[in-house]
Amino acid sequence: MQYLKRNTKFSILAFLVIVLYITISIFTLAKTKVYFSLYDNTQILSSTSLKLEVQTININTASQDEFIKILQISEPLSQEIITLRESQSGRFQEPQNLLQLPELINLDWEEWKEEGIIISVK
């Protein structure tokens, strides 16, 4: 019986020590601003180490190959851009005229900006 009481007291004491250790660990992590993420952050680069290669495309003079290479679009879509350009007297008035094509959406436009692609008409 004496052995059982001593074993119970030891178990309670061990449990309290573990709870105290976990509590201290949580507060320490909170103070050092360590955050856990479900995402793989190995691909994230700091803004100072990330250097975009700025590319400019003149949509009034660009060839089909240039559209494909710079804008990273399909051959049929690049042909549609050229057809639209020709239907407007061979000249876009502003870069946003590309958005007349239902295949191109604002999301494409934002991606091009993020990739450092400048779309010009001059």
Stockholm file with secondary structure:
# STOCKHOLM 1.0

chainA/1-122         MQYLKRNTKFSILAFLVIVLYITISIFTLAKTKVYFSLYDNTQILSSTSLKLEVQTININTASQDEFIKILQISEPLSQEIITLRESQSGRFQEPQNLLQLPELINLDWEEWKEEGIIISVK
#=GR chainA/1-122 SS CHHHHHHHHHHHHHHHHHHHHHHHHHHHHHHTTCCCCSSCGGGCCCTTTCCCCCEEEETTTCCHHHHHHHHCCCHHHHHHHHHHHHHTTTCCSSGGGGGGSTTCCHHHHHHHHHTTEEEECC
#=GC SS_cons         CHHHHHHHHHHHHHHHHHHHHHHHHHHHHHHTTCCCCSSCGGGCCCTTTCCCCCEEEETTTCCHHHHHHHHCCCHHHHHHHHHHHHHTTTCCSSGGGGGGSTTCCHHHHHHHHHTTEEEECC
//
